[in-house]
Amino acid sequence: MAKSNKPIIWFPFAAGGTVIAFFIPVIVLLTFLAALGHVPTGLSYDSMRAFAGSGLGKLLIFGVIALSLWSSAHRLRCTCYDFGVRADKLVANVLYLAAGAGIIATAVYLLRI
Amino acid sequence: MKERLVQLEVLRYNPDTDTTAHFQRYEVSCPEEGVVLDALNKIKETIDPTLNYRWSCHMAVCGSCGMMINGEPKLSCHAFLREYDGVIRVEPLAHFPVERDLVTAPDDFIEKLKRVKPYLIPKAPKPISEGEYLQTPAQLKKYHRFTLCINCMLCYAACPEYGLTPKFIGPAAISLAHRYNLDSRDGGRDARQEVIASKEGVWECTFVGACSEVCPVHVDPASALQQVKIASSIDWIKEHLLPGGGK
């Protein structure tokens, strides 16, 4: 029985799960606060833009968004599978392509800053 | 001892006479603090001696009396009557072929268990004269939880992946493989990985977690499988991305 190549998909999924657990609730909270007009000084538009303009900032933002997208796509694929949707290849292609498009768009937007 | 009237709806199937399974309703008086197995025993003793089911220890140790109780995989010796209202529906363990009434055929599980080599494979042969294999309490703690499995197969009945993909090696067998892989005295990991790191092995698991919810002895198979996924991913990186296969 051959060993599976699933780790290529699973490792970024697991990393994304960890990122989602740690970062996304904070990002949701901060976005919510910002929407209500309570923007902490360090998170003002100018400082965030400067952060996104730096190499490290680009890398961090890309890492969080790319891993979260990949993780969500894979989780949704697993959920479809658990619910008995047997068209796994189709589901996987659609979801991974959507995540891939989001990841490419993130890279493009970040590089344009 | 206070008695209570218990109504059970039991799935009956006799391969000699029945073409399909059917439910049969029984009503028995049982002690209030009794378990579903007590009710089944009372039915067999006083109403219907033809009722078939497996049991042995009556204390959640032997793992023989697993069945679906109100749709949930449970040891019937561990399913307290006081936790149920109304008619209690009792069916054979899901995902296994039914042999007769509540008796299922465990052959598929046994075959998978054998494939993962659930026994110590020493790193190098050692003559008895050299003494025993020593182990520290910290080394024991690493795998102890996964030794508690009683092979009751409730995790297989709970696992939707096993139900959908019967080739899946499944929670208990992979947890046991992991138990031996974590043992400091063992050297058989490579052989076991060939089976459990395959597509039909741990990668069929989507981390639903139902196995850990139903496990009567708290082995936490879901955690074992997640640990196997991490270890197998690290193996994959070593084998494919490091020069010389990371050896």
Interface residues (C-beta under 8 A of the other chain):
Chain A: M1 A2 K3 S4 N5 K6 P7 I8 W10 F11 A14 C78 T79 Y81 D82 G84
Chain B: P160 E161 L164 Q193 E194 V195 A197 S198 K199 E200 G201 W203 T206 F207 V208 K229 I230 S232 S233 D235 W236 I237 E239
